[in-house]
Amino acid sequence: MVPSIIRSRRFLDKAKFSSSFAADLDAEKAAFMADSQVPWGVEALSGTITDPAWKTKPSWYLVATDDKMIPPPAQRLMSKRAGSTVVEVAGSHAIYVSQPNAVAALIEEAAKGVKVAAN
């Protein structure tokens, strides 16, 4: 069954966008994001990956604990399977907008981790 947030196969319902995708953003930013949607690259879902990088390379994962698009338990499962270094932050699916400092800190941590591993 297709979640009610999905208005069509390629867009999220604008009326539900804020509460489902960007619940921790102000109404103006969430509305802008809803109006700015582009079609999903659904073709990627049928792609074949022969050598996933997460199996051989270090990874980091930011769990958005208030995400209503990808449930946090699913995020934790995926990050555990990948052996990721995990950071959890309260935020919606749009955490990159609502919590940019947390996202930047994780990227910096990952960059330092990769640099140490390379030496």
Buried (B, 14 or more C-beta within 10 A) or exposed (E): EEEEBBBEEEBBBBEBBBEBBBBBBEEEBBBEBBEEBEEBEEEEEEEEEEEEEBEEEBBBBBBBBBBBBEEBEEBBEBBEEBEBBBBBBEBBBBBBBBBEEBBEBBEEEBEEBEEEEEE
